[in-house]
Amino acid sequence: MTTVHSPCTRGPLISAEGLNGVGKTYLTNRAIDRIPVPDRPLMLDEFSERRHGRQGLGEDLLHALREASAGDPFLRSGTPMAETLLLLAIKRHDLDTVLDYLTSGRAVVEGRSVDTTAVCQSLLLHPDDSDAALVTAQNLLALAAGYRPLPDLTILVTDDADQAVVRAQHRDQRVFTPEQVAFMGRACTLFERLAATDPGRYRVVDRRLVDELEAADLIATWIRTARANLSCLREPLLGVQAPCLCCTQSVAPISAL
Ligand SMILES: [Zn+2]
């Protein structure tokens, strides 16, 4: 017995990742502005931009993390695995809120997704071992994939960590502590190493190599082409036979020839 199914009619789920201050939201918005309205993706704000107006379970969970971390810009409260599960719950909630858009065929761009959780939390679990952090980041992505499908495409915007620190400090009108600067440096390296483990899902914009115009062009092209040959989006806990969360297509078994 083998199986066959058609490409899904849904829109692609895309994430934009990278350090605070690397310019991912700015560049992604510039890219989205180049895409005509009928095909223009929905942009889902990243955590740090959700301070006003939004309500719901995801925001309540984020509020709990903010309270527990007492102003830490990376939402660290000293219990990395518990934080991980809450962050994954938020990202699951985010997916639930955009399923209708995906079902309608619209692309959705998440500002940060499960890769940020994997990178930051694995660094907390392995503060002195970058190789172990990489392995744990991959394991955390596998854990995340058990709760929600991973993005079809992840765009990593990267740069010298020092440049990102300067931009983030200017934008947020704050001065990071030396420990926070060091954490961002380690996160920068781990994002790049993690991206290299999955070239099928990741596309990398390196701001040391391209200017803003080129970066926005690249991102717009990747967003446009992400909708080719999408597979169905299935509830991970229900297995491969589960109907698609968007088009409701089930895997159609056919007899072996
Ligand atoms: Zn489908």
Residues whose N, C-alpha, C, O or C-beta is under 5 A from the ligand:
A	BS01	ZN	C8 T9 C232 L233 C244 C246 C247 T248 Q249
